[in-house]
Amino acid sequence: MNLPDEHQFSVMQRVIDGSLAVDSIEEFHEILKIYPDDALLYRKYADLLLEKHRLTDAVQAFDKAARLFIDQGMNLQAIVAKILQWEIEKPTHEQGLQFQRLLSTKGSQYSPLQRLWANMRYPELITTMLRLVRIRLSAGEQITCVDDPANEIYFVVSGTLTETLSEDCRTEAYRSGVEIEPRFIGPNDIFGNIFPLDETTVNTTDVSAVTHVELVKIAKPVLLEACRKHPRIEDLLRGIYKPGNEDGCDRPWQTVRRFVRFGVPTQVEIISPVLRSQESSPPPPVWTGMAVDISSGGMCVDLGATASPEGQISLKGRTLQSILKLGDNEVVLTLSGKIVWQRMQKTGKGANLLIGVRFSSLSAADRKLLIGYCTGK
């Protein structure tokens, strides 16, 4: 697969976020030749092997994904890969010990949740892993509702969600001159108002999926039982929990600091003279698409199916204006830029035109706004 670097990156991102389905094991081999050490791709590859009932190969792929995740500081993702591996082939006691030692010695301790897993002793880790339930949700599905019983704690494996405070909290903040926006949460974040474990609690936020998400959860009664058997589990969890949130208007769990690149699907309009078949045409049309990968430096835009000749001519190097609609269209950001690559992506209904856009120099205000959006802050 001899694609330019930008195209390779687009393929990798779309495979990881699920917008590009690869059903061929041979085709996946070709992608892995380009990115041999990408843990997220190996996890997708292992999932495909499991789906195809290639169980021996799936065990090996989940094992490699787990080791790559640990190398990349993704402790929770390594644990989920191991759970899937061990569901196929039950581990020996020594294999379990080896994984726990690897997690404790090489696993990252940069964030609170990373430290939670890396600092668990072997019996604590295995007890917790055996009680994790994996769930997958589609964009738009709601996970928790304000004032509903808080019966579970959730750990975000992949995907993006929004967490919105109650109407009472937003009203009180507005009276104080503060406007509270929904917060984006993502991989390695935690939600669920479970403390105290032995008392009834309610959710203080609405949480909904923005993209496809993978979570693992533990029911509160099950967690309480595990903590009675291994009290350090509760101690470790409380170590990353912020007490003193009686009114429910502050996030009880620390939100992970995000890298600048963030996979939040964002509606975008593209205006450019090159998106016309003839220079003498009327003013250029507005093309509506989805920024499937965005950062402070640029974005990949899926313009959807097109029957026009733009997909067959070179757009590379042409200037444009992009209008990004952030946060449910509440903020509109207009940025100039240049098309640095293009390609047609085959789909089941035809072909979509993808373009890679590099932003021109941003003003300080635009840069701050864009980074704040990309990082969920």
N, C-alpha and C positions, 0 to 999 in steps of 0.2 A: 504494500500500500504506500506508494510514493507520492504523498500529498505534501503541499507546503506546510510549514509549521503552524500557521494560523488555522488552516483547515484541519490539521490533526488535532489541534486544541479544541476546535469546535466539535469535532466528532467525539472526542473524549468526554467533554462536558455534557453533551447531549445523551451519551450512553449512561453516564453517571446519574443525571437528573431524571432519566426515564423517558425523555422526549424522543429518543431514538432507540427503538427496540432492535436488538441484534439477536436473532433466533438461531443463527448458524454458529456451531462451535468452531468451525474452520475460520469463519470471518472474525470471530472474537480472538482467535490465535493471532491474526494479522494485526489487530489493534494492540494486543499485548506485546507484540514485537516492538511497537513504537514506544509504549509505556510499560516496560517490564517490571517496574517497581512501584506501580501505583496501587495502593491498597484498596481504594474504592472500586477500581476496575476489577481487581482480583475477586473482590466480594461479589460483584455482579456476575463474573465468570463462574464462580462457585454456585451461585443461585441458578444459573442456566444449566450447569451440569446436573444439579439436583433435580431440576425440572425435567431434564432429559433422562433421568434415572441412571446416570453414569456415577454411581455412588462412590466407587473407589476413587475416581478422579475428583469428585466433589470433596471428599474428605481431605485430599491433598491440597486442593485449592483453598478450602476454608482455613486449613492450617497455615498455608503461606500468607493468606490475607491477614490472619491474626498476627503473625510475626511482623508483617509490614506495617500494620496498624500500630503496634507497639513501638516500632522504630520511628514512626511519625507522630508519636505522642497521643495517639487516639485510643486510650485505654478502654473506654466503653465499647467502641466499635470492635476492638479485639475480643472483648468478652462475648459480644453477640455472635461473632464469627465462630468462636469456640463452642458456644452453646449449640449452634447449628451443626458443627462438625460432630460433637458428641451425641447429638440426637441420631446421627447415622451410625456411628460406631462408638460404643460406650468406652470411655477411657480407662486405663489402668490407674491405680493409685499413684504410681510414679509419674505418669503423664500429667496428672492433675497437679502434682507437686512441681513439676518442671514449668508448667504454665504460670503457676503462682509465683515461683522464683523469678521467672522472666519478667513478669508484670511488676514485681516489687523492685527489681534491680535496674531494669531498663525502661519501665513505664514512666511517662512524663509525670511530673508533680507541679506543673506550672499553674494549673487552675484548681479550684476547690474540688471539682468532680474527679479530675485526674488523680488527685491525692487520695480521695475516698477509696478508689479501687486499688491503687498502688500500695496503700498502707494496710489493707486487709490481710490478716493471717489466713493460712490455708483453710481451716474449718469455716471461718467467717465468709471467705470468698465463695467456697463451694455451696454453702448454705444459701447465700444470696442468689447465686447463679441459678440454682435449682428452682428458685421461686420467681424468677423473672418471666413474665409473659410478654411475648413479642406481638405487636399489632401494627398493621399498616392502614393508613387512611388516605383518602383522596382529598384534593383541594376543596375547600368549602365545608368539610365536615367539622362539626363542633365536638370538642372533647369534654370540656367542663363548662358549667353554667354557674353564675353567681348565686349564692345561697342554697345550691344543691348540696347534699351531703358529700364531704370530701373523703371518699373511701379508698383512694389509691394515690400512690406517688408515681410520677412519670419521669423517665429519663429520655431525652431526645437523642436518637441515634443519627437520623438524617432528616433533611427537609426543613421547611420554615413554617412557623406558626405565628399568630398574633395573640397577644394577651392584653385584654382590656379590663380596666378597673370598673367597679360597680358605678351605677348612676349616682349614688349618694357621694362617692368619692370624687367623681368628676364635678358634681355640683358644688361641693365644698371647696374644691380647688379653684373653680371659676370665681366663686365669691371672693377668694383671696387674690384674684388677679392672675391665676396660673391656669393655662390650658393644658390638659393632659391628653396626649395622643396615645393610641395603641402602641404597644412595644412589640417589636419583632424578637422572637426567640428562636434558637436553632440548635444545631448539634452540641451536645454536652451541657445543655441547660436542663434544669429540673423544674417541675411544677407539681403542685398538689399540697394543700394546706392540711398536713397530717398530724401536726403536733398540737397538743399532747396525744400520744398514741393510744392511751387508755381512756380518752374522752371523745365525745361526739364533736366533730368540727364540720365547718361548711366551706365551700369554695368562695374565695374572695375575688376571683376574676373569671371572665369568659375567655376560653382558649379555643381557637379554631385553626384549622390547617390552611395555610396559604398555598402550599404545593403538596405533592405527594410526600407523606412523612412516614418514617418508621420510628416507633417508640417501643420501649420496654417498660413494664409497669409491675408494681407489687401491690396487692390488696392490703389495706391497712391491718386487718386482723392477722393476715399471714406474716406481715412484717413484725407485728407485735410479738407473735410467737417466736419468730427467729431471733428477735432482740432479747427475749427472755432467756433463750438458750445461749446466745452470744451477746452479752450486754455492750461489747465494744462496737457493734454495728450501729446501735443507737447513738453512742458517743461520737462516732465518726460522722454520722448524718447531722447530728446537732452542731458539730464543728463547722458545718458549712450552711447552717440555717441561721437567719437573723431573728432573734427574739424581739419582743417589744413592738409587735405590729398589731396591736389590739384592734385598731379601727379598720384593718385590712386594706389600707390605702398605700402601703409600701410593699414592694416585692419581697417576700420572705427569703427567697433564694437568690444568691448572687448571679447576675446575668454574665455569661461569658463574653469577654472582649473579642470582637470579631476581627478577622482579617478584612482588608478593604474590599476584596472581591467577594460578592455575596450573591447567591443564586435566587434573588427575589424576582419573579416574573414582573415586568414593568411595561405598561402600554406606552408606545412611542409613535409619533408621527414624523415622517421623513419628508422634507421638501428639498428638492434638488433639480436644477435644470437637466441633469443627465437622466433623470427618470422620465424623459419624454422621448418619443420616437423621432421627433424633428425639432430642431432649434427654433423654427419659425412658429411652433405651436403656441396656443394661448398659455397663460401662466401655468406653471407646473402643477400637476395634481398633488394632493396630499396622500402619501402612502401610509396606511396604518399597519403597524406590526407589533411584535412582542420582543422586547429586549430579554433574551433568555440567559444572558450573562453580562453583568454590568460592573464596572469599577470606576474609580475616579479618573482613569486614563482612557477608557473607551468602552465599547460594548459590542456584542454580537446580536444582530437583529434578524428575526425571522419575519419576512414580509408576506409569508403565506403563498398560496398557489397563485400563479400568474400565467396568463396566456400571451402576454406582451413580449416583445423582442428583447426587453431589458436583460433577461436571463441569458441571452446569447451574445451580448456585447460586453465589452470590458468597462466596468465602472471604476476600476481601481484608480486611485489618484484624484477622483472628482470630489469637489466640496459639496457640503450640504448643511442644512439646518435640521436639528432634531428637537422635537418637543416632547419631553418626558412628563408623564402624568404620575406623580408620586402620591402614595398614601390615599388610594381611592379617589384620585383626581383632585384632592384638596390642595395640592401644590403643583404648579406647572413650571417646569424648568426648560428654557430654550437655550440650546448649546449648538455652537458651530463645530464642524469637524470635517474629516476627510475619510472617504472609503478606502480602506487599505487592502481588502480582499473581498471576494464574492464567490459563491458557488451555488449550484442547484442541489437540493436535498430531496431524493426520491421519498415519497410517502405512499401509503395505500391508495390515496385519492389523486395522485399526480406527482407534481414536483413543487417544492417551496424554494423561493429565492432567499438565500442567506447573505447578509453583508456584514463585514467587520468594520466598525467605525472607530477611528482614533479622534478623541476630542482635541480641539484647538486649546490654546492656553485659557484657563478658566479664571474668572474673577475670584477674589478671596471669598466673597459671599456665596457664589455658586459652588465653589469647591467645598466649603464648609457644609452647605446643604446636601450636596451629593454624597459626601463621606458619611454624614449623619444618617442619611437614608440607607446607604450600603451597609453600614455597621449596625443598624437597628437602634441607634441612640438618638 
